[in-house]
Amino acid sequence: MKLSRSEQLLSTKVAEDIFLLSLEKGAYFRMDPVGARIWELLETPCDRETIVQALLAEYEVDEATCRKETDGFLDRLQDASLLRREGDSE
């Protein structure tokens, strides 16, 4: 399943972090540098495996930790309505 960014967000990059404003929820979210990199990868719809492979190539992390942390982060994004699954309507 491919994931993409919700269209109801405003974002800005400050130093290495990304800050998001959810227009729907009226809430701000902050992403650290790794979260910001995942957010950049989600600019083009992609699946979890693509994200994990990109992070493994860019960061010194073991695969099990990378998968666990990436899955948790993506789940939190979905729970906050910051992501959508391809085919979902906004």
N, C-alpha and C positions, 0 to 999 in steps of 0.2 A: 504494500500500500504506500502510495506516495503522499508526502506531507508538504504543505506549503504554509507561508505566513498568512495570518488573517489579514483581510484588507481593511479592517476597521482600526488600524493602528497608525500612530505617528511615531517616528523613531529618530534618534540623533546619537551620534558617536561622540563621546567625551573621553579623550585619552584612549585607553584600551577598552573601555566599557561602552555598552550600548544602553540607552534609556528609552523605554517605550511608554507611550500613553495610549491606553485603551479608551477610545472614544465611547464605546459601548458601556464599559464598566466605570469610566471616570477614574481610573486607577493608573498609577505609574508602576513600572517594573524596571529593575536594573539587572543587566547581565554582565558578569565578569568576562575577562578576555576569552576564555574557552567557550562560554555561553554565547559571546558575541560572534565567535567564529562559527558556531553552529547556526546562529541566526543568519550570518552571511551565506552559508551553504544552502539555507532554506529559501534564498532569493529565487532559486529555480526549484520547482517541485522535485523532491527526491525521497528515497526510502531510507529507513534507519541504517541499513547496511552501507549505503553510500556514505552516510555521515560518519559512521564508525571507521570505515576504511580511510577516509580523508583525515580523521583525527589521529589514527594510528600512524599515518605517514608523516604527520606534522609535529606530533608531540611524543615525548618519551614516556609511554604508558603501556602497561601490559594489556593484552586484549580483553581479558575478563573484566578488569577494572574499567576499561574504556566502555565496554558494552553496558555494564551495570550503570555507570554514571550517565551515559548518553541516554539510555532508556528512561532513567529516573527524571532527567532534565526534560526530555521530550514529553513524558507523561505530565509533568507539572505545567508545561506550556499548553498542552491540550486541556488540562483541567481549568486553566485560567482563560481559555478561549482565545489563545494567542496563535494557535495553529488550526489548520483545517486539513481534513483528508481530501485528497483529490476526488472530485465528484460531489462533495458536500456543497450546498448552496450557502451563501452568506446571508 
